[in-house]
């Protein structure tokens, strides 16, 4: 499984707007072929910090996600809300096994 943790810091005052835009991306992403999980996490102590946990069956499915209309719309919508560039970390998901 191909897992990406996307670290996001949002400009204060734009958190609710970011959450709304990200909810739409989440709802469409979990319906993509090859998607195992698409979790949106907000830091309990700093509500401007988020982690997106994106798990896809394989790297091609993860790449295909970045070509979807909903991802491209999300990326454009949230760009002015970012306090700093988002940062992705790639992992190999061992468990649960997908297949």
N, C-alpha and C positions, 0 to 999 in steps of 0.2 A: 504494500500500500504506500502511496506517495502522500506525505503529510506536510503541510506548510503552516507554520505559525506566523501570522502577520501581526506585527506590533504597530499600533496606531496611537498617536497622541493628537487630540482634537483641541482646537482653539477654545478656550473658555467662552461660554455663552452660545456655543454652537452644538453642544452635546446632544440636545433633543433632536435637532435637525439631522445630525449624523446618525443617530439611532434609527430615525424614520427611514432615511435613505438606505441604511444597511439592512433593515428588516426586509425591504423589497428585494434586495440582492440575495439575502438568505433564502427567502421563500422560493425564488427561482432556482437558486443553486442546488438546493436539496432535491430538485426534480431532474437534475442533469444525469445523463447516463454516466455510470462510473462513480458517482458521488456516494461516499459512505457516511460522511458527517460534514456539517458546515455550522460550527458553533460560534456564537458571538459572545465574548466575555468582556465584562466591564470591571475595572479595578475597584474594589470596595473602598479603598482609602483615597484614591485619586480618580474621580469620575471622568476625567478627560483622557484616561488611558484605557485602551481596549486591546484585546488579542482576538484575532479570528483564527479558529482552528479548522483548517480545510483538509479533509481526508478524501482522496480519490483512489480508485482501484489501481491506477498506474500513472506514470508521468504523462503519457499522451492525453489521458482524461483531464489531468490537471492543466495541461497546456490548452486544451480545448475550452476549458472554463474561461480562460482569459480572452477568448475570441467571441464569447456570447454577447448578445445585445444587452442583457441585464448587467453583466460585469462592466462593459464599456460605459454604460449609462451611470452606474454607481461611481466608477473611477472619475468621470467628469464631474458628477454632482458633488462629490466629497472633496475634490481637490482644494477648493478655497477654505475648507474647514480644517485642513491639516495644519497643526502647529509645527510639524517637522515632517520630512519624508517618511512614509511608511516603510517598514523594514520586514522582509520575509526571511524565515529560516526554514530550510528543507530538512525533512527527516524521512527515514524509512520506518513505516509503521509495521511492527512485528505482531502485535496482538491487539484486538482480535484479528484473526486471519480473515482475509477476504478472498473469495474464490469459488 
